[in-house]
Structure formats: C-alpha cells, structure tokens
Amino acid sequence: MKQTDNSAKQPIAVEVIAGKTYMWCACGKSQKQPWCDGSHAGTGKTPLPFTAKETKAVHLCGCKHTGHAPFCDGTHQILNGGGRDEYFQDGQTD
C-alpha cells in the first residue's frame, strides 16, 4: 500500500464536538490533515463526512488505509512492518 501525499504513518488525535459534522480527508493530499481542504480535486476520491456522537478526543486515521474510516484501526502498524497492538484488535470505539 502506497502512502498518500500528506498522510501520516500514525493516527491523528483530535477533539471533536458532539453534533458537529466534520469532513475527514480520504485522499491524503490535504494540507490540514486530518480535515479536507479541497485538495482531492481530480483524485477521484471524496472526503468522508462524519458527525461526532459525543464531545471527546478521538484518533482519526492518518495513513488513509483504515477499514474503519475515519477512525484509526491500527492498519498503520502493519504498513510500518509491525502488527496491530491490543488497542486495535477489537476495533477502536471512538
């Protein structure tokens, strides 16, 4: 799996506010990771909207290869040559 332009090799911790809708960058080109800034134009990818269920800190996927978008599921650990740790084995509950 190829790393996208501005994607990270680890999750991005952010505070989200209950009821607020966010646009998660799915293409990796945004300069405002993990949020979309419109840089996806021409990539064939679109941002993923999600609404926070509660106000709290969450870990959003930075590598853009999660199976639980927009949340980190530990896939970055595999991309970096390791395995998923216990935190991610049962799926993150963010």
C-alpha positions in Angstrom: 0.0 0.0 0.0 1.4 3.3 -1.0 1.5 6.2 1.4 -0.5 9.2 0.1 0.9 12.7 -0.2 0.3 14.2 3.3 -1.0 11.2 5.1 0.6 10.3 8.4 2.2 7.0 9.5 0.2 7.1 12.7 -3.2 8.2 14.0 -4.1 11.9 14.4 -5.6 12.7 17.8 -8.2 15.4 17.7 -11.0 16.7 19.9 -14.5 16.5 18.3 -17.7 18.2 19.5 -21.0 16.3 19.8 -23.4 17.0 17.0 -20.8 18.7 14.8 -20.1 17.3 11.3 -16.5 17.0 10.1 -15.1 16.3 6.7 -12.2 13.7 7.0 -9.6 13.8 4.2 -9.7 10.5 2.4 -7.2 11.3 -0.3 -4.2 12.3 1.9 -3.5 15.5 -0.1 -4.9 18.0 2.3 -2.6 20.4 4.0 -4.9 20.5 7.0 -4.8 16.8 8.0 -7.0 15.1 9.1 -9.5 17.5 7.6 -10.4 18.1 4.0 -9.2 21.3 2.4 -10.4 20.5 -1.2 -7.1 19.2 -2.4 -8.8 16.0 -3.6 -10.0 17.7 -6.8 -9.1 15.4 -9.7 -8.1 12.4 -7.5 -11.4 10.6 -7.8 -11.6 10.5 -4.0 -14.0 12.5 -1.9 -13.9 13.4 1.8 -15.9 11.4 4.3 -18.4 13.4 6.4 -19.0 12.2 9.9 -20.9 13.6 12.9 -19.4 13.3 16.3 -21.7 11.4 18.7 -20.1 13.0 21.8 -17.5 15.5 22.7 -14.2 13.7 23.2 -10.7 13.1 21.9 -10.6 10.5 19.0 -7.9 9.0 16.9 -8.5 9.6 13.2 -6.7 7.5 10.6 -3.7 9.2 9.2 -2.4 6.5 6.8 -5.7 6.5 4.9 -5.9 2.7 4.8 -8.2 2.1 7.8 -11.1 -0.3 7.4 -13.0 1.8 10.0 -12.9 5.2 8.4 -12.5 7.9 9.6 -11.1 6.2 12.8 -7.8 4.5 13.1 -7.9 0.7 13.2 -4.2 0.1 13.6 -3.5 -0.6 9.9 -0.6 1.9 10.0 1.2 -0.6 12.2 1.0 -3.2 9.5 2.1 -0.7 6.9 5.1 0.1 9.0 6.1 -3.6 9.3 4.5 -4.5 12.6 1.3 -6.0 13.8 -1.7 -4.4 15.5 -1.5 -3.9 19.2 -4.2 -4.9 21.6 -5.9 -1.5 21.5 -6.8 -2.1 17.9 -7.5 -5.8 17.9 -11.1 -5.5 18.9 -11.7 -2.2 17.0 -11.4 1.3 18.3 -14.5 2.6 20.0 -14.0 6.2 19.1 
